[in-house]
């Protein structure tokens, strides 16, 4: 080895190569990526909580124009996500929403008579909620689902409080949001306080925060569905099922009946062994409590004009079947906001859009909604449950509440393909 002269510049050895993990990333890079993912997940959790609060606890609050507060709250949450981290717009959903918008806007210019621009723009703003997408980690997604179930459990205890308190003391002890929220800030058109039946001294529980009993019943059913699909803790399912019955709302039970065929293949031996005796006990309680008589009474009202069952499930079909009576307008509609103003029908989205914007627009709407709900979702059964709630249980098109629910549970928070595959594998093991 040749010795260096004293005058020679020192020879610097090459810097040590950073330790690398799989994929060629350095340890420092891995730490930075993990930190960034955790920060984005914290922001996603903040957005989820904001949506959950506005959907569950503020649904009776409205802004001028009788527009639910849920709509500006949802866009505020999306705005926060756009400012602090990247929010995605699903290309497929955006294209389908664009096609739908062309049909909706184009049909109005073909009318030749007046339509409501406000109704048109609000409908588009609500429908556009499904275009957005945020990627979260599997643990974060499960935390969101568990939080939704925990809120459902809270609502179950509220239902228990309402039933016990009105039988022991009286329903006057219930907090009444109609007396707390200023009239100008209340969302109207729902029956907040409903008697069990004509002449009954007792009211149906409304969960205090909900528009009416039927809406409470639907969200309890969604809680049952989320718990069954992702966690399957039987004590939780028992509490939520009991609250579903105690709410005395029929639409939640109908939602579960619609989704039941999707759940039956998931019933393993352990679930069946627990479900059979549980269902027997539940059936005995239902029969002995007289609840079955209430259900029979509700079924008998399908043919009674003005009844809830007739308004929700018969009249929308009759209007849809009679679209031919408006002739050529069936293809372009009668104009945004021009649907008959009547309390005798709950306008399903397909009925309202077909009537106001034409049949092609209604087809485009459902292609968009179905694609958004089912493409890349963690659970198609949950997506189907949200589709049922949106499509046939409410007048959902002009109500941001139900579209925001679809976004919160199915379309906004997504998993990357590898984590989605792992989650589905874990769900099959339940």
C-alpha positions in Angstrom: 0.0 0.0 0.0 1.4 3.4 -1.0 1.7 5.9 1.8 0.1 9.2 1.1 2.4 12.3 1.1 1.8 14.8 3.9 0.9 17.4 1.3 -1.7 15.2 -0.3 -5.4 16.1 0.3 -7.1 13.7 2.6 -9.0 10.9 0.9 -12.7 10.8 2.0 -14.3 7.5 2.2 -17.7 7.2 0.5 -20.7 7.9 2.8 -22.3 4.8 4.3 -25.3 3.7 2.3 -28.5 4.2 4.2 -30.1 1.0 5.5 -32.8 -0.1 3.1 -36.0 -2.1 3.6 -38.1 -3.9 1.0 -39.0 -1.9 -2.1 -35.7 0.0 -2.1 -36.9 2.6 0.4 -34.6 3.9 3.1 -35.5 3.7 6.7 -35.9 7.5 6.8 -38.3 7.3 3.8 -40.3 4.6 5.4 -40.7 6.6 8.6 -41.7 9.7 6.6 -44.3 7.7 4.6 -45.7 6.1 7.7 -45.9 9.5 9.5 -47.7 11.0 6.5 -50.2 8.2 6.3 -51.0 8.5 10.0 -51.5 12.3 9.6 -53.8 11.8 6.7 -55.7 9.1 8.6 -56.2 11.5 11.5 -57.6 14.1 9.1 -59.9 11.4 7.6 -61.1 10.5 11.0 -61.9 14.2 11.7 -63.9 14.3 8.5 -65.7 11.1 9.4 -66.6 12.4 12.8 -67.9 15.7 11.3 -70.1 13.8 8.9 -71.4 11.5 11.6 -72.3 14.3 13.9 -74.1 16.2 11.2 -75.9 13.1 9.9 -77.0 11.7 13.2 -77.3 14.6 15.7 -78.0 17.6 13.4 -80.4 16.2 10.9 -83.3 18.3 12.2 -81.3 21.5 11.6 -81.8 23.3 8.3 -80.4 26.4 6.5 -82.7 28.9 4.8 -84.7 27.3 2.0 -85.4 24.2 4.2 -82.2 22.5 3.1 -80.7 20.2 5.7 -77.6 21.4 7.4 -76.0 18.1 6.4 -75.3 19.4 2.9 -73.1 22.5 3.7 -71.5 20.4 6.5 -70.5 17.7 4.1 -69.0 20.1 1.7 -67.2 21.8 4.5 -65.7 18.5 5.5 -64.7 17.9 1.8 -63.2 21.4 1.7 -61.1 20.7 4.8 -59.8 17.5 3.2 -58.9 19.4 0.0 -56.9 22.0 2.0 -55.0 19.7 4.3 -54.4 16.6 2.2 -55.2 15.3 -1.2 -58.8 14.2 -1.8 -59.5 12.1 -4.8 -62.2 12.3 -7.4 -63.0 8.9 -8.8 -62.8 9.2 -12.6 -65.5 6.6 -13.3 -68.0 8.2 -10.9 -67.1 11.7 -12.2 -67.8 10.7 -15.8 -71.1 9.0 -14.9 -72.1 12.1 -12.8 -71.3 14.2 -15.9 -73.5 12.1 -18.1 -76.3 12.4 -15.5 -75.8 16.2 -15.3 -76.1 16.5 -19.1 -79.4 14.7 -19.1 -80.7 16.7 -16.2 -79.6 20.2 -17.4 -80.4 19.4 -21.1 -83.9 18.2 -20.3 -84.7 21.6 -18.6 -83.7 23.6 -21.7 -86.0 21.3 -23.8 -89.0 22.1 -21.7 -90.2 25.4 -23.0 -91.6 26.4 -19.6 -90.4 27.5 -16.2 -88.5 25.3 -13.8 -86.8 25.9 -10.4 -83.1 26.6 -10.8 -82.7 26.2 -7.0 -84.2 22.7 -7.1 -82.0 21.8 -10.0 -78.7 23.0 -8.4 -79.5 21.5 -5.0 -80.3 18.1 -6.5 -77.0 18.2 -8.4 -75.0 19.2 -5.3 -76.5 16.4 -3.3 -75.8 13.8 -6.0 -72.2 15.0 -6.5 -71.3 13.8 -3.0 -70.6 10.4 -4.3 -67.8 11.6 -6.6 -65.1 12.0 -3.9 -62.8 9.4 -2.5 -60.2 9.3 0.3 -57.8 6.4 0.9 -57.5 5.3 4.5 -55.7 2.4 6.2 -57.6 -0.8 7.1 -57.3 0.0 10.9 -58.7 3.5 10.3 -61.6 2.2 8.3 -62.5 -0.4 10.9 -62.3 2.3 13.6 -64.8 4.3 11.6 -67.2 1.4 11.3 -66.8 0.6 15.0 -67.5 4.2 15.9 -70.7 4.1 13.8 -71.8 1.0 15.7 -71.0 2.7 19.0 -73.2 5.6 18.1 -75.9 3.1 17.2 -75.5 1.6 20.7 -76.0 5.0 22.2 -79.2 5.5 20.1 -80.3 2.0 21.4 -80.0 3.2 25.0 -81.9 6.5 24.1 -84.7 4.3 22.7 -84.7 2.3 25.9 -84.8 5.6 28.0 -87.7 6.9 25.9 -89.8 3.7 26.2 -89.2 3.3 30.0 -89.7 7.0 30.8 -92.9 7.4 29.0 -94.4 4.3 30.6 -93.2 5.2 34.1 -93.5 9.0 34.1 -94.7 10.2 30.7 -93.4 11.3 27.3 -93.2 14.9 28.5 -89.8 14.1 30.0 -88.3 13.6 26.5 -86.1 16.4 25.2 -88.1 18.0 22.4 -85.9 19.5 19.6 -89.0 21.3 18.2 -88.9 23.4 21.3 -85.2 23.9 21.4 -84.2 24.6 17.7 -85.6 27.9 16.4 -88.4 27.3 13.9 -86.5 29.1 11.2 -83.7 26.6 11.6 -85.8 23.4 11.7 -86.0 20.9 8.9 -89.7 20.4 8.2 -91.9 17.9 6.4 -91.4 15.0 9.0 -93.6 13.8 11.9 -91.2 14.3 14.8 -93.7 13.0 17.4 -95.9 10.0 16.4 -98.4 8.1 18.5 -98.2 4.3 18.4 -101.7 4.3 16.9 -104.8 6.5 16.8 -106.0 7.1 20.4 -102.9 5.6 22.1 -101.4 7.5 25.0 -97.9 6.4 24.0 -95.5 7.8 21.4 -93.0 6.0 19.2 -89.4 6.7 20.2 -87.7 9.2 17.9 -84.2 8.9 19.3 -84.5 12.6 20.3 -82.3 13.7 17.4 -84.1 12.1 14.4 -86.6 13.5 12.0 -89.1 10.8 12.9 -89.3 7.2 14.1 -88.9 5.6 10.7 -85.5 7.4 10.1 -84.3 6.3 13.6 -85.4 2.7 12.7 -83.3 2.8 9.5 -80.1 3.9 11.2 -80.5 1.3 13.9 -80.8 -1.3 11.1 -77.6 0.1 9.4 -75.9 -0.3 12.8 -77.0 -4.0 12.9 -75.8 -4.4 9.4 -72.3 -2.9 10.0 -71.9 -4.9 13.3 -72.8 -8.1 11.6 -70.5 -7.6 8.6 -67.4 -6.3 10.3 -67.4 -7.4 13.9 -70.2 -9.8 14.8 -70.3 -9.3 18.5 -73.5 -11.0 19.5 -74.2 -8.9 22.6 -74.1 -5.8 20.4 -76.4 -7.4 17.8 -78.8 -8.3 20.6 -79.0 -4.8 21.9 -79.4 -3.2 18.5 -82.0 -5.8 17.4 -83.9 -5.1 20.7 -83.8 -1.4 20.1 -85.0 -1.9 16.5 -88.1 -3.6 17.8 -88.5 -1.1 20.6 -88.4 1.8 18.2 -91.6 0.5 16.6 -90.5 1.7 13.2 -91.2 -0.5 10.2 -88.7 0.8 7.7 -85.6 -0.5 9.5 -87.0 -4.0 9.6 -87.8 -3.7 5.9 -84.2 -2.6 5.2 -82.9 -5.7 7.0 -85.4 -8.0 5.2 -84.1 -6.6 1.9 -80.5 -7.2 2.8 -81.1 -10.6 4.5 -80.4 -12.7 1.3 -76.9 -11.1 1.2 -76.3 -12.1 4.8 -77.5 -15.7 4.9 -74.4 -17.1 3.1 -72.3 -15.6 5.9 -74.0 -17.5 8.6 -71.4 -20.0 9.9 -72.2 -22.9 12.3 -71.4 -20.7 15.4 -73.7 -17.9 14.2 -76.5 -20.4 13.4 -76.1 -22.0 16.8 -76.6 -18.7 18.5 -79.2 -17.3 16.0 -81.7 -20.1 16.3 -82.4 -19.9 20.0 -82.1 -16.1 19.9 -84.7 -15.9 17.2 -87.0 -18.2 19.1 -86.7 -15.9 22.2 -87.2 -12.8 20.0 -90.3 -14.3 18.4 -91.8 -15.1 21.8 -91.2 -11.5 23.0 -92.7 -10.1 19.8 -95.8 -12.1 20.0 -96.3 -11.6 23.8 -95.7 -7.8 23.6 -98.4 -7.3 20.9 -95.8 -6.0 18.5 -96.9 -8.5 15.9 -100.4 -6.9 16.0 -98.8 -3.5 15.3 -97.0 -5.0 12.3 -100.2 -6.6 11.0 -101.9 -3.2 11.4 -99.2 -1.5 9.5 -99.4 -4.1 6.7 -103.2 -3.6 6.4 -102.7 0.1 5.8 -100.9 -0.3 2.4 -104.2 0.2 0.6 -105.3 3.0 2.9 -104.8 6.4 1.3 -102.8 8.8 3.5 -101.2 6.1 5.6 -97.5 6.0 5.9 -97.2 2.6 4.2 -99.3 3.8 1.3 -97.4 7.0 0.9 -94.0 5.3 1.0 -94.5 2.2 -1.1 -97.8 2.4 -3.1 -98.1 5.9 -4.4 -94.6 6.2 -5.7 -95.1 3.1 -7.8 -98.5 4.4 -9.1 -96.9 7.7 -10.2 -94.0 5.8 -11.8 -96.5 3.5 -13.7 -98.5 6.4 -14.9 -95.6 8.4 -16.4 -97.1 7.6 -19.9 -100.0 9.9 -19.0 -97.8 13.0 -19.5 -96.9 11.9 -23.0 -93.7 13.2 -24.5 -92.7 14.8 -21.2 -91.9 11.3 -19.9 -88.6 11.7 -21.8 -87.7 15.2 -20.7 -89.8 15.6 -17.5 -92.0 18.4 -16.4 -89.3 20.6 -14.9 -87.3 20.8 -11.7 -89.5 21.7 -8.7 -92.7 21.1 -10.7 -93.6 17.7 -9.2 -97.1 17.7 -7.6 -96.9 19.3 -4.1 -98.8 16.7 -2.1 -98.4 15.0 1.3 -99.9 11.8 0.0 -96.7 10.4 -1.6 -93.1 10.0 -0.6 -91.2 10.7 -3.8 -88.6 7.9 -4.4 -85.6 9.3 -6.3 -86.5 7.3 -9.4 -90.0 8.6 -9.4 -89.0 12.2 -8.7 -86.2 12.3 -11.3 -88.4 10.5 -13.9 -91.2 13.0 -13.4 -89.1 16.2 -13.3 -86.2 15.3 -15.5 -87.3 12.4 -17.7 -86.7 8.7 -17.7 -83.3 8.9 -19.4 -82.1 11.0 -16.5 -83.4 8.5 -13.9 -81.6 5.7 -15.7 -78.3 7.8 -15.7 -78.8 8.6 -12.0 -79.0 4.9 -11.0 -76.1 3.8 -13.2 -74.0 6.4 -11.4 -75.3 5.6 -7.9 -75.0 1.8 -8.3 -71.5 2.2 -9.7 -70.4 4.5 -6.9 -71.8 2.3 -4.2 -70.5 -1.1 -5.4 -67.2 -0.4 -7.2 -64.3 -1.1 -4.8 -66.5 -1.1 -1.7 -65.5 -3.0 1.4 -68.9 -4.7 1.6 -71.5 -5.1 -1.1 -74.1 -6.0 1.5 -73.6 -2.7 3.2 -73.7 -0.9 -0.2 -77.0 -2.7 -1.0 -78.4 -1.6 2.4 -77.6 2.0 1.7 -79.0 1.7 -1.8 -82.3 0.3 -0.4 -82.5 3.2 2.1 -81.8 5.8 -0.5 -84.1 4.2 -3.2 -87.4 3.1 -1.5 -87.5 4.1 2.1 -87.5 7.9 1.9 -88.0 10.9 -0.4 -84.2 10.9 -0.8 -83.4 12.8 -3.9 -83.8 16.3 -2.4 -82.6 15.2 1.0 -78.8 15.3 1.5 -79.1 13.1 4.6 -79.3 9.8 2.8 -76.8 10.6 0.1 -74.4 11.7 2.7 -74.9 8.4 4.6 -74.1 6.6 1.4 -70.9 8.6 1.1 -69.9 8.2 4.7 -70.4 4.4 4.9 -69.6 3.3 1.3 -68.0 5.7 -1.2 -65.9 8.4 0.5 -63.4 6.3 2.6 -61.7 3.6 0.6 -59.0 1.0 1.1 -56.1 0.3 -1.2 -56.5 -3.0 -3.1 -54.1 -5.1 -0.9 -55.7 -3.9 2.4 -59.2 -4.3 0.9 -58.4 -7.9 0.0 -57.1 -8.5 3.6 -60.2 -7.0 5.1 -62.5 -9.1 3.0 -60.6 -12.2 4.0 -60.9 -11.3 7.7 -64.7 -10.7 7.2 -65.1 -14.2 5.7 -63.5 -15.7 8.9 -66.2 -14.2 11.2 
